[in-house]
Amino acid sequence: MFRKTKITIGFLSGHFKGYTVKLNPLDGVYYCDIRPNMQTEDILKNQIKTFDNLLIEDIWQFV
């Protein structure tokens, strides 16, 4: 009767870079739990920010 659901990782290795470079960069990508490669790889470091950055700084640009 009831389906069991799980929370999965939304960040798939290699896919984000492919989508961002080949298709279209997003206005903002924010994560609560930054993975180590998001802080070391240049393309990820420039594109992905922490969720608190959205709340404190970036959201005011959209309001």
PQR file of N, CA, C, O and H, with PARSE charges and radii, in Angstrom:
ATOM      1  N   MET A   1       0.786  -1.182   0.000 -0.4000 1.5000
ATOM      2  CA  MET A   1       0.000   0.000   0.000 -0.0000 2.0000
ATOM      3  C   MET A   1       0.845   1.271   0.000  0.5500 1.7000
ATOM      4  O   MET A   1       0.638   2.168  -0.818 -0.5500 1.4000
ATOM      5  N   PHE A   2       1.781   1.335   0.910 -0.4000 1.5000
ATOM      6  CA  PHE A   2       2.608   2.536   1.019 -0.0000 2.0000
ATOM      7  C   PHE A   2       3.941   2.318   0.317  0.5500 1.7000
ATOM      8  O   PHE A   2       4.572   1.270   0.455 -0.5500 1.4000
ATOM      9  H   PHE A   2       1.949   0.607   1.575  0.4000 1.0000
ATOM     10  N   ARG A   3       4.349   3.318  -0.429 -0.4000 1.5000
ATOM     11  CA  ARG A   3       5.663   3.256  -1.073 -0.0000 2.0000
ATOM     12  C   ARG A   3       6.723   3.794  -0.132  0.5500 1.7000
ATOM     13  O   ARG A   3       6.526   4.825   0.509 -0.5500 1.4000
ATOM     14  H   ARG A   3       3.836   4.169  -0.541  0.4000 1.0000
ATOM     15  N   LYS A   4       7.820   3.115  -0.050 -0.4000 1.5000
ATOM     16  CA  LYS A   4       8.936   3.614   0.737 -0.0000 2.0000
ATOM     17  C   LYS A   4       9.770   4.523  -0.158  0.5500 1.7000
ATOM     18  O   LYS A   4      10.143   4.141  -1.267 -0.5500 1.4000
ATOM     19  H   LYS A   4       7.980   2.276  -0.571  0.4000 1.0000
ATOM     20  N   THR A   5      10.051   5.694   0.314 -0.4000 1.5000
ATOM     21  CA  THR A   5      10.870   6.624  -0.459 -0.0000 2.0000
ATOM     22  C   THR A   5      12.155   6.907   0.286  0.5500 1.7000
ATOM     23  O   THR A   5      12.231   6.764   1.506 -0.5500 1.4000
ATOM     24  H   THR A   5       9.748   6.005   1.215  0.4000 1.0000
ATOM     25  N   LYS A   6      13.139   7.302  -0.450 -0.4000 1.5000
ATOM     26  CA  LYS A   6      14.448   7.605   0.125 -0.0000 2.0000
ATOM     27  C   LYS A   6      14.912   8.956  -0.385  0.5500 1.7000
ATOM     28  O   LYS A   6      14.486   9.422  -1.442 -0.5500 1.4000
ATOM     29  H   LYS A   6      13.077   7.418  -1.441  0.4000 1.0000
ATOM     30  N   ILE A   7      15.780   9.566   0.375 -0.4000 1.5000
ATOM     31  CA  ILE A   7      16.430  10.795  -0.069 -0.0000 2.0000
ATOM     32  C   ILE A   7      17.734  10.379  -0.727  0.5500 1.7000
ATOM     33  O   ILE A   7      18.506   9.605  -0.161 -0.5500 1.4000
ATOM     34  H   ILE A   7      16.126   9.188   1.234  0.4000 1.0000
ATOM     35  N   THR A   8      17.974  10.892  -1.916 -0.4000 1.5000
ATOM     36  CA  THR A   8      19.202  10.542  -2.621 -0.0000 2.0000
ATOM     37  C   THR A   8      20.036  11.786  -2.873  0.5500 1.7000
ATOM     38  O   THR A   8      19.568  12.913  -2.710 -0.5500 1.4000
ATOM     39  H   THR A   8      17.347  11.521  -2.376  0.4000 1.0000
ATOM     40  N   ILE A   9      21.244  11.566  -3.261 -0.4000 1.5000
ATOM     41  CA  ILE A   9      22.155  12.662  -3.573 -0.0000 2.0000
ATOM     42  C   ILE A   9      21.701  13.325  -4.863  0.5500 1.7000
ATOM     43  O   ILE A   9      21.476  12.650  -5.868 -0.5500 1.4000
ATOM     44  H   ILE A   9      21.625  10.651  -3.393  0.4000 1.0000
ATOM     45  N   GLY A  10      21.569  14.623  -4.837 -0.4000 1.5000
ATOM     46  CA  GLY A  10      21.125  15.350  -6.023 -0.0000 2.0000
ATOM     47  C   GLY A  10      22.276  15.781  -6.909  0.5500 1.7000
ATOM     48  O   GLY A  10      22.060  16.222  -8.038 -0.5500 1.4000
ATOM     49  H   GLY A  10      21.751  15.172  -4.021  0.4000 1.0000
ATOM     50  N   PHE A  11      23.474  15.659  -6.418 -0.4000 1.5000
ATOM     51  CA  PHE A  11      24.639  16.080  -7.173 -0.0000 2.0000
ATOM     52  C   PHE A  11      25.305  14.856  -7.771  0.5500 1.7000
ATOM     53  O   PHE A  11      25.884  14.046  -7.046 -0.5500 1.4000
ATOM     54  H   PHE A  11      23.649  15.301  -5.501  0.4000 1.0000
ATOM     55  N   LEU A  12      25.229  14.714  -9.077 -0.4000 1.5000
ATOM     56  CA  LEU A  12      25.846  13.576  -9.744 -0.0000 2.0000
ATOM     57  C   LEU A  12      27.183  14.005 -10.333  0.5500 1.7000
ATOM     58  O   LEU A  12      27.259  14.988 -11.070 -0.5500 1.4000
ATOM     59  H   LEU A  12      24.759  15.372  -9.666  0.4000 1.0000
ATOM     60  N   SER A  13      28.205  13.286 -10.013 -0.4000 1.5000
ATOM     61  CA  SER A  13      29.554  13.626 -10.480 -0.0000 2.0000
ATOM     62  C   SER A  13      29.599  13.751 -11.992  0.5500 1.7000
ATOM     63  O   SER A  13      29.146  12.861 -12.712 -0.5500 1.4000
ATOM     64  H   SER A  13      28.143  12.488  -9.414  0.4000 1.0000
ATOM     65  N   GLY A  14      30.142  14.846 -12.464 -0.4000 1.5000
ATOM     66  CA  GLY A  14      30.324  15.062 -13.893 -0.0000 2.0000
ATOM     67  C   GLY A  14      29.126  15.663 -14.599  0.5500 1.7000
ATOM     68  O   GLY A  14      29.297  16.316 -15.628 -0.5500 1.4000
ATOM     69  H   GLY A  14      30.511  15.569 -11.879  0.4000 1.0000
ATOM     70  N   HIS A  15      27.926  15.471 -14.092 -0.4000 1.5000
ATOM     71  CA  HIS A  15      26.740  15.977 -14.767 -0.0000 2.0000
ATOM     72  C   HIS A  15      26.605  17.494 -14.658  0.5500 1.7000
ATOM     73  O   HIS A  15      26.264  18.157 -15.638 -0.5500 1.4000
ATOM     74  H   HIS A  15      27.787  14.940 -13.256  0.4000 1.0000
ATOM     75  N   PHE A  16      26.870  18.043 -13.479 -0.4000 1.5000
ATOM     76  CA  PHE A  16      26.718  19.480 -13.280 -0.0000 2.0000
ATOM     77  C   PHE A  16      27.629  20.255 -14.228  0.5500 1.7000
ATOM     78  O   PHE A  16      27.201  21.223 -14.856 -0.5500 1.4000
ATOM     79  H   PHE A  16      27.147  17.504 -12.684  0.4000 1.0000
ATOM     80  N   LYS A  17      28.875  19.828 -14.326 -0.4000 1.5000
ATOM     81  CA  LYS A  17      29.815  20.504 -15.227 -0.0000 2.0000
ATOM     82  C   LYS A  17      29.328  20.427 -16.665  0.5500 1.7000
ATOM     83  O   LYS A  17      29.393  21.414 -17.397 -0.5500 1.4000
ATOM     84  H   LYS A  17      29.222  19.041 -13.815  0.4000 1.0000
ATOM     85  N   GLY A  18      28.851  19.284 -17.066 -0.4000 1.5000
ATOM     86  CA  GLY A  18      28.361  19.117 -18.431 -0.0000 2.0000
ATOM     87  C   GLY A  18      27.171  20.004 -18.722  0.5500 1.7000
ATOM     88  O   GLY A  18      27.114  20.643 -19.772 -0.5500 1.4000
ATOM     89  H   GLY A  18      28.799  18.482 -16.471  0.4000 1.0000
ATOM     90  N   TYR A  19      26.227  20.049 -17.809 -0.4000 1.5000
ATOM     91  CA  TYR A  19      25.042  20.885 -18.008 -0.0000 2.0000
ATOM     92  C   TYR A  19      25.402  22.356 -18.012  0.5500 1.7000
ATOM     93  O   TYR A  19      24.895  23.117 -18.836 -0.5500 1.4000
ATOM     94  H   TYR A  19      26.274  19.530 -16.956  0.4000 1.0000
ATOM     95  N   THR A  20      26.276  22.768 -17.098 -0.4000 1.5000
ATOM     96  CA  THR A  20      26.624  24.182 -16.976 -0.0000 2.0000
ATOM     97  C   THR A  20      27.433  24.669 -18.162  0.5500 1.7000
ATOM     98  O   THR A  20      27.169  25.750 -18.690 -0.5500 1.4000
ATOM     99  H   THR A  20      26.688  22.150 -16.428  0.4000 1.0000
ATOM    100  N   VAL A  21      28.400  23.901 -18.583 -0.4000 1.5000
ATOM    101  CA  VAL A  21      29.270  24.321 -19.682 -0.0000 2.0000
ATOM    102  C   VAL A  21      28.560  24.192 -21.027  0.5500 1.7000
ATOM    103  O   VAL A  21      28.627  25.104 -21.851 -0.5500 1.4000
ATOM    104  H   VAL A  21      28.615  23.024 -18.155  0.4000 1.0000
ATOM    105  N   LYS A  22      27.889  23.079 -21.253 -0.4000 1.5000
ATOM    106  CA  LYS A  22      27.277  22.812 -22.559 -0.0000 2.0000
ATOM    107  C   LYS A  22      25.929  23.495 -22.748  0.5500 1.7000
ATOM    108  O   LYS A  22      25.631  23.978 -23.840 -0.5500 1.4000
ATOM    109  H   LYS A  22      27.835  22.339 -20.584  0.4000 1.0000
ATOM    110  N   LEU A  23      25.117  23.541 -21.709 -0.4000 1.5000
ATOM    111  CA  LEU A  23      23.769  24.077 -21.875 -0.0000 2.0000
ATOM    112  C   LEU A  23      23.678  25.540 -21.467  0.5500 1.7000
ATOM    113  O   LEU A  23      23.707  26.433 -22.314 -0.5500 1.4000
ATOM    114  H   LEU A  23      25.358  23.148 -20.822  0.4000 1.0000
ATOM    115  N   ASN A  24      23.570  25.779 -20.178 -0.4000 1.5000
ATOM    116  CA  ASN A  24      23.340  27.139 -19.720 -0.0000 2.0000
ATOM    117  C   ASN A  24      23.686  27.248 -18.239  0.5500 1.7000
ATOM    118  O   ASN A  24      23.199  26.453 -17.435 -0.5500 1.4000
ATOM    119  H   ASN A  24      23.547  25.054 -19.490  0.4000 1.0000
ATOM    120  N   PRO A  25      24.513  28.213 -17.866 -0.5600 1.5000
ATOM    121  CA  PRO A  25      24.788  28.390 -16.437  0.2800 2.0000
ATOM    122  C   PRO A  25      23.531  28.870 -15.705  0.5500 1.7000
ATOM    123  O   PRO A  25      22.723  29.611 -16.266 -0.5500 1.4000
ATOM    124  N   LEU A  26      23.377  28.448 -14.469 -0.4000 1.5000
ATOM    125  CA  LEU A  26      22.229  28.833 -13.666 -0.0000 2.0000
ATOM    126  C   LEU A  26      22.521  30.140 -12.937  0.5500 1.7000
ATOM    127  O   LEU A  26      23.679  30.521 -12.773 -0.5500 1.4000
ATOM    128  H   LEU A  26      24.033  27.846 -14.014  0.4000 1.0000
ATOM    129  N   ASP A  27      21.467  30.820 -12.504 -0.4000 1.5000
ATOM    130  CA  ASP A  27      21.633  32.046 -11.732 -0.0000 2.0000
ATOM    131  C   ASP A  27      22.221  31.761 -10.360  0.5500 1.7000
ATOM    132  O   ASP A  27      22.963  32.581  -9.818 -0.5500 1.4000
ATOM    133  H   ASP A  27      20.526  30.510 -12.638  0.4000 1.0000
ATOM    134  N   GLY A  28      21.902  30.629  -9.805 -0.4000 1.5000
ATOM    135  CA  GLY A  28      22.427  30.279  -8.497 -0.0000 2.0000
ATOM    136  C   GLY A  28      22.197  28.818  -8.189  0.5500 1.7000
ATOM    137  O   GLY A  28      21.134  28.267  -8.473 -0.5500 1.4000
ATOM    138  H   GLY A  28      21.300  29.963 -10.245  0.4000 1.0000
ATOM    139  N   VAL A  29      23.201  28.202  -7.608 -0.4000 1.5000
ATOM    140  CA  VAL A  29      23.100  26.821  -7.144 -0.0000 2.0000
ATOM    141  C   VAL A  29      23.569  26.837  -5.698  0.5500 1.7000
ATOM    142  O   VAL A  29      24.689  27.252  -5.399 -0.5500 1.4000
ATOM    143  H   VAL A  29      24.065  28.650  -7.377  0.4000 1.0000
ATOM    144  N   TYR A  30      22.702  26.383  -4.810 -0.4000 1.5000
ATOM    145  CA  TYR A  30      22.988  26.455  -3.381 -0.0000 2.0000
ATOM    146  C   TYR A  30      22.819  25.087  -2.749  0.5500 1.7000
ATOM    147  O   TYR A  30      21.849  24.383  -3.030 -0.5500 1.4000
ATOM    148  H   TYR A  30      21.792  26.046  -5.053  0.4000 1.0000
ATOM    149  N   TYR A  31      23.762  24.708  -1.893 -0.4000 1.5000
ATOM    150  CA  TYR A  31      23.728  23.422  -1.208 -0.0000 2.0000
ATOM    151  C   TYR A  31      23.879  23.641   0.283  0.5500 1.7000
ATOM    152  O   TYR A  31      24.606  24.530   0.727 -0.5500 1.4000
ATOM    153  H   TYR A  31      24.550  25.280  -1.664  0.4000 1.0000
ATOM    154  N   CYS A  32      23.181  22.818   1.049 -0.4000 1.5000
ATOM    155  CA  CYS A  32      23.312  22.863   2.511 -0.0000 2.0000
ATOM    156  C   CYS A  32      24.588  22.158   2.957  0.5500 1.7000
ATOM    157  O   CYS A  32      25.256  22.599   3.892 -0.5500 1.4000
ATOM    158  H   CYS A  32      22.590  22.096   0.689  0.4000 1.0000
ATOM    159  N   ASP A  33      24.911  21.091   2.299 -0.4000 1.5000
ATOM    160  CA  ASP A  33      26.094  20.296   2.665 -0.0000 2.0000
ATOM    161  C   ASP A  33      27.038  20.223   1.469  0.5500 1.7000
ATOM    162  O   ASP A  33      26.932  19.328   0.631 -0.5500 1.4000
ATOM    163  H   ASP A  33      24.368  20.733   1.540  0.4000 1.0000
ATOM    164  N   ILE A  34      27.951  21.168   1.408 -0.4000 1.5000
ATOM    165  CA  ILE A  34      28.913  21.255   0.313 -0.0000 2.0000
ATOM    166  C   ILE A  34      29.840  20.041   0.351  0.5500 1.7000
ATOM    167  O   ILE A  34      30.382  19.694   1.400 -0.5500 1.4000
ATOM    168  H   ILE A  34      28.036  21.895   2.089  0.4000 1.0000
ATOM    169  N   ARG A  35      30.013  19.410  -0.788 -0.4000 1.5000
ATOM    170  CA  ARG A  35      30.935  18.278  -0.895 -0.0000 2.0000
ATOM    171  C   ARG A  35      32.348  18.825  -1.098  0.5500 1.7000
ATOM    172  O   ARG A  35      32.507  19.934  -1.608 -0.5500 1.4000
ATOM    173  H   ARG A  35      29.573  19.692  -1.641  0.4000 1.0000
ATOM    174  N   PRO A  36      33.366  18.072  -0.711 -0.5600 1.5000
ATOM    175  CA  PRO A  36      34.749  18.560  -0.813  0.2800 2.0000
ATOM    176  C   PRO A  36      35.141  19.006  -2.222  0.5500 1.7000
ATOM    177  O   PRO A  36      35.848  20.003  -2.370 -0.5500 1.4000
ATOM    178  N   ASN A  37      34.701  18.295  -3.254 -0.4000 1.5000
ATOM    179  CA  ASN A  37      35.099  18.681  -4.615 -0.0000 2.0000
ATOM    180  C   ASN A  37      34.436  19.987  -5.055  0.5500 1.7000
ATOM    181  O   ASN A  37      34.907  20.632  -5.992 -0.5500 1.4000
ATOM    182  H   ASN A  37      34.127  17.485  -3.134  0.4000 1.0000
ATOM    183  N   MET A  38      33.352  20.381  -4.390 -0.4000 1.5000
ATOM    184  CA  MET A  38      32.696  21.651  -4.716 -0.0000 2.0000
ATOM    185  C   MET A  38      33.516  22.844  -4.230  0.5500 1.7000
ATOM    186  O   MET A  38      33.306  23.969  -4.684 -0.5500 1.4000
ATOM    187  H   MET A  38      32.970  19.857  -3.629  0.4000 1.0000
ATOM    188  N   GLN A  39      34.437  22.605  -3.320 -0.4000 1.5000
ATOM    189  CA  GLN A  39      35.288  23.660  -2.795 -0.0000 2.0000
ATOM    190  C   GLN A  39      36.665  23.695  -3.446  0.5500 1.7000
ATOM    191  O   GLN A  39      37.378  24.693  -3.338 -0.5500 1.4000
ATOM    192  H   GLN A  39      34.608  21.691  -2.951  0.4000 1.0000
ATOM    193  N   THR A  40      37.041  22.614  -4.119 -0.4000 1.5000
ATOM    194  CA  THR A  40      38.384  22.555  -4.687 -0.0000 2.0000
ATOM    195  C   THR A  40      38.420  22.749  -6.202  0.5500 1.7000
ATOM    196  O   THR A  40      39.367  23.341  -6.719 -0.5500 1.4000
ATOM    197  H   THR A  40      36.462  21.804  -4.207  0.4000 1.0000
ATOM    198  N   GLU A  41      37.421  22.267  -6.916 -0.4000 1.5000
ATOM    199  CA  GLU A  41      37.402  22.393  -8.373 -0.0000 2.0000
ATOM    200  C   GLU A  41      36.905  23.784  -8.768  0.5500 1.7000
ATOM    201  O   GLU A  41      35.846  24.225  -8.322 -0.5500 1.4000
ATOM    202  H   GLU A  41      36.652  21.786  -6.496  0.4000 1.0000
ATOM    203  N   ASP A  42      37.680  24.465  -9.609 -0.4000 1.5000
ATOM    204  CA  ASP A  42      37.393  25.858  -9.948 -0.0000 2.0000
ATOM    205  C   ASP A  42      35.992  26.084 -10.507  0.5500 1.7000
ATOM    206  O   ASP A  42      35.296  26.997 -10.063 -0.5500 1.4000
ATOM    207  H   ASP A  42      38.541  24.107  -9.972  0.4000 1.0000
ATOM    208  N   ILE A  43      35.568  25.274 -11.468 -0.4000 1.5000
ATOM    209  CA  ILE A  43      34.255  25.495 -12.089 -0.0000 2.0000
ATOM    210  C   ILE A  43      33.133  25.306 -11.072  0.5500 1.7000
ATOM    211  O   ILE A  43      32.136  26.027 -11.119 -0.5500 1.4000
ATOM    212  H   ILE A  43      36.133  24.533 -11.828  0.4000 1.0000
ATOM    213  N   LEU A  44      33.278  24.356 -10.160 -0.4000 1.5000
ATOM    214  CA  LEU A  44      32.264  24.138  -9.139 -0.0000 2.0000
ATOM    215  C   LEU A  44      32.316  25.218  -8.072  0.5500 1.7000
ATOM    216  O   LEU A  44      31.280  25.687  -7.600 -0.5500 1.4000
ATOM    217  H   LEU A  44      34.088  23.771 -10.122  0.4000 1.0000
ATOM    218  N   LYS A  45      33.523  25.609  -7.696 -0.4000 1.5000
ATOM    219  CA  LYS A  45      33.695  26.626  -6.662 -0.0000 2.0000
ATOM    220  C   LYS A  45      33.078  27.962  -7.085  0.5500 1.7000
ATOM    221  O   LYS A  45      32.550  28.693  -6.247 -0.5500 1.4000
ATOM    222  H   LYS A  45      34.364  25.228  -8.079  0.4000 1.0000
ATOM    223  N   ASN A  46      33.142  28.275  -8.361 -0.4000 1.5000
ATOM    224  CA  ASN A  46      32.592  29.529  -8.860 -0.0000 2.0000
ATOM    225  C   ASN A  46      31.082  29.483  -9.041  0.5500 1.7000
ATOM    226  O   ASN A  46      30.433  30.529  -9.022 -0.5500 1.4000
ATOM    227  H   ASN A  46      33.571  27.681  -9.041  0.4000 1.0000
ATOM    228  N   GLN A  47      30.511  28.309  -9.213 -0.4000 1.5000
ATOM    229  CA  GLN A  47      29.089  28.165  -9.506 -0.0000 2.0000
ATOM    230  C   GLN A  47      28.232  27.818  -8.290  0.5500 1.7000
ATOM    231  O   GLN A  47      27.069  28.216  -8.230 -0.5500 1.4000
ATOM    232  H   GLN A  47      31.037  27.459  -9.228  0.4000 1.0000
ATOM    233  N   ILE A  48      28.782  27.087  -7.323 -0.4000 1.5000
ATOM    234  CA  ILE A  48      27.988  26.558  -6.212 -0.0000 2.0000
ATOM    235  C   ILE A  48      28.333  27.297  -4.923  0.5500 1.7000
ATOM    236  O   ILE A  48      29.501  27.493  -4.588 -0.5500 1.4000
ATOM    237  H   ILE A  48      29.727  26.764  -7.372  0.4000 1.0000
ATOM    238  N   LYS A  49      27.281  27.699  -4.211 -0.4000 1.5000
ATOM    239  CA  LYS A  49      27.453  28.393  -2.940 -0.0000 2.0000
ATOM    240  C   LYS A  49      26.672  27.658  -1.865  0.5500 1.7000
ATOM    241  O   LYS A  49      25.850  26.790  -2.158 -0.5500 1.4000
ATOM    242  H   LYS A  49      26.332  27.539  -4.483  0.4000 1.0000
ATOM    243  N   THR A  50      26.939  28.014  -0.622 -0.4000 1.5000
ATOM    244  CA  THR A  50      26.202  27.411   0.478 -0.0000 2.0000
ATOM    245  C   THR A  50      24.841  28.091   0.620  0.5500 1.7000
ATOM    246  O   THR A  50      24.650  29.225   0.181 -0.5500 1.4000
ATOM    247  H   THR A  50      27.607  28.719  -0.384  0.4000 1.0000
ATOM    248  N   PHE A  51      23.903  27.381   1.237 -0.4000 1.5000
ATOM    249  CA  PHE A  51      22.538  27.881   1.380 -0.0000 2.0000
ATOM    250  C   PHE A  51      22.498  29.161   2.220  0.5500 1.7000
ATOM    251  O   PHE A  51      21.674  30.041   1.969 -0.5500 1.4000
ATOM    252  H   PHE A  51      24.058  26.460   1.594  0.4000 1.0000
ATOM    253  N   ASP A  52      23.382  29.266   3.214 -0.4000 1.5000
ATOM    254  CA  ASP A  52      23.397  30.481   4.029 -0.0000 2.0000
ATOM    255  C   ASP A  52      23.796  31.699   3.202  0.5500 1.7000
ATOM    256  O   ASP A  52      23.373  32.815   3.505 -0.5500 1.4000
ATOM    257  H   ASP A  52      24.051  28.551   3.418  0.4000 1.0000
ATOM    258  N   ASN A  53      24.598  31.500   2.172 -0.4000 1.5000
ATOM    259  CA  ASN A  53      24.962  32.595   1.278 -0.0000 2.0000
ATOM    260  C   ASN A  53      23.728  33.131   0.556  0.5500 1.7000
ATOM    261  O   ASN A  53      23.610  34.336   0.337 -0.5500 1.4000
ATOM    262  H   ASN A  53      24.942  30.594   1.926  0.4000 1.0000
ATOM    263  N   LEU A  54      22.820  32.248   0.193 -0.4000 1.5000
ATOM    264  CA  LEU A  54      21.567  32.669  -0.429 -0.0000 2.0000
ATOM    265  C   LEU A  54      20.763  33.539   0.532  0.5500 1.7000
ATOM    266  O   LEU A  54      20.281  34.608   0.157 -0.5500 1.4000
ATOM    267  H   LEU A  54      22.916  31.268   0.371  0.4000 1.0000
ATOM    268  N   LEU A  55      20.622  33.079   1.767 -0.4000 1.5000
ATOM    269  CA  LEU A  55      19.791  33.786   2.734 -0.0000 2.0000
ATOM    270  C   LEU A  55      20.376  35.130   3.166  0.5500 1.7000
ATOM    271  O   LEU A  55      19.635  36.087   3.392 -0.5500 1.4000
ATOM    272  H   LEU A  55      21.013  32.211   2.072  0.4000 1.0000
ATOM    273  N   ILE A  56      21.679  35.202   3.277 -0.4000 1.5000
ATOM    274  CA  ILE A  56      22.317  36.416   3.806 -0.0000 2.0000
ATOM    275  C   ILE A  56      22.633  37.434   2.719  0.5500 1.7000
ATOM    276  O   ILE A  56      22.478  38.635   2.942 -0.5500 1.4000
ATOM    277  H   ILE A  56      22.281  34.425   3.093  0.4000 1.0000
ATOM    278  N   GLU A  57      23.071  36.983   1.555 -0.4000 1.5000
ATOM    279  CA  GLU A  57      23.537  37.916   0.521 -0.0000 2.0000
ATOM    280  C   GLU A  57      22.708  37.921  -0.760  0.5500 1.7000
ATOM    281  O   GLU A  57      22.193  38.966  -1.155 -0.5500 1.4000
ATOM    282  H   GLU A  57      23.197  36.008   1.375  0.4000 1.0000
ATOM    283  N   ASP A  58      22.576  36.791  -1.400 -0.4000 1.5000
ATOM    284  CA  ASP A  58      22.037  36.751  -2.759 -0.0000 2.0000
ATOM    285  C   ASP A  58      20.534  37.006  -2.865  0.5500 1.7000
ATOM    286  O   ASP A  58      20.072  37.551  -3.868 -0.5500 1.4000
ATOM    287  H   ASP A  58      22.994  35.942  -1.079  0.4000 1.0000
ATOM    288  N   ILE A  59      19.780  36.627  -1.863 -0.4000 1.5000
ATOM    289  CA  ILE A  59      18.324  36.770  -1.975 -0.0000 2.0000
ATOM    290  C   ILE A  59      17.907  38.236  -2.116  0.5500 1.7000
ATOM    291  O   ILE A  59      16.870  38.537  -2.705 -0.5500 1.4000
ATOM    292  H   ILE A  59      20.154  36.185  -1.048  0.4000 1.0000
ATOM    293  N   TRP A  60      18.711  39.132  -1.578 -0.4000 1.5000
ATOM    294  CA  TRP A  60      18.382  40.565  -1.640 -0.0000 2.0000
ATOM    295  C   TRP A  60      18.493  41.111  -3.052  0.5500 1.7000
ATOM    296  O   TRP A  60      17.910  42.152  -3.356 -0.5500 1.4000
ATOM    297  H   TRP A  60      19.554  38.887  -1.099  0.4000 1.0000
ATOM    298  N   GLN A  61      19.216  40.442  -3.906 -0.4000 1.5000
ATOM    299  CA  GLN A  61      19.301  40.865  -5.311 -0.0000 2.0000
ATOM    300  C   GLN A  61      18.017  40.521  -6.071  0.5500 1.7000
ATOM    301  O   GLN A  61      17.696  41.154  -7.076 -0.5500 1.4000
ATOM    302  H   GLN A  61      19.689  39.596  -3.659  0.4000 1.0000
ATOM    303  N   PHE A  62      17.285  39.513  -5.584 -0.4000 1.5000
ATOM    304  CA  PHE A  62      16.058  39.083  -6.249 -0.0000 2.0000
ATOM    305  C   PHE A  62      14.813  39.791  -5.711  0.5500 1.7000
ATOM    306  O   PHE A  62      13.761  39.776  -6.351 -0.5500 1.4000
ATOM    307  H   PHE A  62      17.546  38.998  -4.767  0.4000 1.0000
ATOM    308  N   VAL A  63      14.936  40.413  -4.530 -0.4000 1.5000
ATOM    309  CA  VAL A  63      13.774  41.073  -3.909 -0.0000 2.0000
ATOM    310  C   VAL A  63      13.601  42.470  -4.464  0.5500 1.7000
ATOM    311  O   VAL A  63      12.680  43.183  -4.065 -0.5500 1.4000
ATOM    312  H   VAL A  63      15.790  40.426  -4.011  0.4000 1.0000
TER
END
